[in-house]
Amino acid sequence: MKKAPATGAAGTAPAKATTKEIREWAIGEGRKVSFRGRISAAIVRAFHGAAAKLPLPLG
């Protein structure tokens, strides 16, 4: 039997970006990405790299 993933302050992680969000970002950046199907790992890495450089929202 599998255990449920841990929750709470110690088990929280940043919200995972949806494929829609990644696609919209990639199109806005002028990258070639299909409207359906798998998004290349290079685009996903670039998205997360760009998101990491953004300042954190205040309050």
C-alpha positions as a LaTeX table, in Angstrom:
\begin{tabular}{lrrr}
\hline
Residue & $x$ (\AA) & $y$ (\AA) & $z$ (\AA) \\
\hline
Met1 & 0.00 & 0.00 & 0.00 \\
Lys2 & 1.37 & 3.43 & $-0.97$ \\
Lys3 & 1.57 & 6.24 & 1.55 \\
Ala4 & 0.02 & 9.61 & 0.82 \\
Pro5 & 2.52 & 12.41 & 0.18 \\
Ala6 & 3.47 & 14.51 & 3.19 \\
Thr7 & 1.64 & 17.78 & 3.61 \\
Gly8 & 2.16 & 20.79 & 5.82 \\
Ala9 & 4.85 & 23.41 & 6.14 \\
Ala10 & 7.73 & 20.98 & 5.73 \\
Gly11 & 6.19 & 19.31 & 2.68 \\
Thr12 & 5.08 & 22.37 & 0.75 \\
Ala13 & 6.60 & 23.16 & $-2.60$ \\
Pro14 & 6.03 & 25.97 & $-5.09$ \\
Ala15 & 2.95 & 25.50 & $-7.21$ \\
Lys16 & 3.71 & 23.57 & $-10.38$ \\
Ala17 & 3.28 & 25.56 & $-13.57$ \\
Thr18 & 0.65 & 24.25 & $-15.91$ \\
Thr19 & 1.40 & 23.37 & $-19.50$ \\
Lys20 & $-0.89$ & 26.24 & $-20.51$ \\
Glu21 & 1.24 & 28.72 & $-18.55$ \\
Ile22 & 4.45 & 27.36 & $-20.05$ \\
Arg23 & 3.01 & 27.44 & $-23.58$ \\
Glu24 & 1.79 & 31.03 & $-23.17$ \\
Trp25 & 5.21 & 32.08 & $-21.87$ \\
Ala26 & 7.03 & 30.30 & $-24.71$ \\
Ile27 & 4.81 & 31.89 & $-27.37$ \\
Gly28 & 5.34 & 35.31 & $-25.77$ \\
Glu29 & 9.10 & 34.71 & $-25.90$ \\
Gly30 & 8.90 & 33.85 & $-29.60$ \\
Arg31 & 9.75 & 30.17 & $-29.10$ \\
Lys32 & 8.24 & 27.49 & $-31.31$ \\
Val33 & 5.84 & 25.34 & $-29.34$ \\
Ser34 & 2.85 & 23.30 & $-30.48$ \\
Phe35 & $-0.62$ & 24.06 & $-29.15$ \\
Arg36 & $-1.06$ & 20.42 & $-28.13$ \\
Gly37 & 1.16 & 17.60 & $-26.98$ \\
Arg38 & 4.42 & 17.41 & $-25.13$ \\
Ile39 & 6.46 & 20.53 & $-24.41$ \\
Ser40 & 10.18 & 20.04 & $-24.95$ \\
Ala41 & 12.39 & 19.78 & $-21.89$ \\
Ala42 & 14.47 & 22.72 & $-23.15$ \\
Ile43 & 11.41 & 25.01 & $-23.11$ \\
Val44 & 10.37 & 23.80 & $-19.65$ \\
Arg45 & 13.90 & 24.44 & $-18.33$ \\
Ala46 & 13.95 & 27.90 & $-19.91$ \\
Phe47 & 10.55 & 28.69 & $-18.36$ \\
His48 & 11.70 & 27.68 & $-14.88$ \\
Gly49 & 14.98 & 29.55 & $-15.33$ \\
Ala50 & 13.13 & 32.73 & $-16.30$ \\
Ala51 & 10.65 & 32.31 & $-13.43$ \\
Ala52 & 13.52 & 31.93 & $-10.94$ \\
Lys53 & 14.88 & 35.33 & $-11.99$ \\
Leu54 & 11.58 & 37.12 & $-11.31$ \\
Pro55 & 11.29 & 39.07 & $-8.07$ \\
Leu56 & 9.03 & 37.57 & $-5.41$ \\
Pro57 & 5.62 & 39.23 & $-5.07$ \\
Leu58 & 5.15 & 41.34 & $-1.95$ \\
Gly59 & 2.34 & 40.51 & 0.47 \\
\hline
\end{tabular}
